[in-house]
Amino acid sequence: MSTRAWDWLGAVLRVGLGVVWIVAGWTKLADPAQSVRAVRAYRLLPEVLAQGVGYGQPVFEVALGVLLVIGLGVRLSAALSLVLLLVFIAAVLSAAARGLRIDCGCFGGGGDITGETRYTQEIVRDVGLALVAAWLTIRPATALSVDGELHRRDHARLTEELTR
């Protein structure tokens, strides 16, 4: 596959991951109290941290999503995405191992449930997204990105200076 094709594949992956973060964060911003309940349901954090995470996580997710969609700070945004997704995977595995019956709250909602859990689907989805984030961390150069445009401008300016 040519470098240009890899750049376009990277752009699709970058924008896709960014849109997932924006949708996930935006749905939680609509009901921050529910976001706090979802974090609380995992029973991993003390109350003050659960509240901070519940209110702060949606804003962080939207910010990550916007940075990825526009392609600014791709390597850092992808690395932070990877860390966050690994934390999510560990939290869902922990909930399953402890016999908790919760909705992950990944796209709003969340908290204790009485029906069937969807832990397997949630983990598979998050592993797939983590693989995308890992790819973008290793290869952040993508088509249609602010990073790429800044790099091209810097390269052109340097080339011009060197040819004088």
Helices and strands as residue ranges (DSSP letters): H 3-29, H 32-41, H 47-70, H 74-97, E 102-103, E 111-112, H 119-138, H 146-163
